[in-house]
């Protein structure tokens, strides 16, 4: 299997504009993330795919590989699909550009899914981590996922799912971590299929795969990492890095 990593990188982030170009102990966040993905040695190639000439030039100057998006895109899957259309690859891993602490263990566990799927029944795999703090569970910025007995995703939501009407059931809650590994065919389907009502309502791209019957295998990870969504996250990342 030929496996590549794609890191979609928009300059204009709604909550923290320009966050990928913020300094993280001597290098921009996006360069740190790129280097982290390369250092796992899990991929034949690692690319940044971006709509920003500044990010493109920064990666190339740092010795990395970058691709400029031709079109405007609403989400990372669309941006990556455009970039890989003419590439001969089997599995594409979407690594989030704002996660400079991306590490090998979690990525390897997602890729392992495809090694045990000889009939190619799994379209994509992704990560989830258990959460227990109710403030985080009820926070709409935290995407939750519920799974079946075989850890296939049933639904993703910004609402608390399942709703705890019977608290004594002690249902676990899982946060969806935005690292995906796709079969190329699933990604190409995503690009051509229109957004439906559930995805449009929740603004969660993973829902489109479910709405069209794709199978998403979820893998539990205990590695939390730091996603840089706010200036406070950046300061915390600097302390951890040092």
Secondary structure, DSSP 8 states (H G I E B T S, - for coil): --EEEEEEE-S--SSSTTGGGSEETTEEHHHHHHHHHHHT---SEEEEEES-HHHHHHHHHTT--EEE-SS--SSHHHHHHHHHTT---SEEEE--TT-TT--HHHHHHHHHHHHT-TT----EEEEEEEE--HHHHH-TTS-EEEE-TT-BEEEEESS-SS--SSGGG---EEEEEEEEEEEHHHHHHHHHS---HHHHHHT-THHHHHHTT--EEEEE---------SHHHHHHHHHHH-
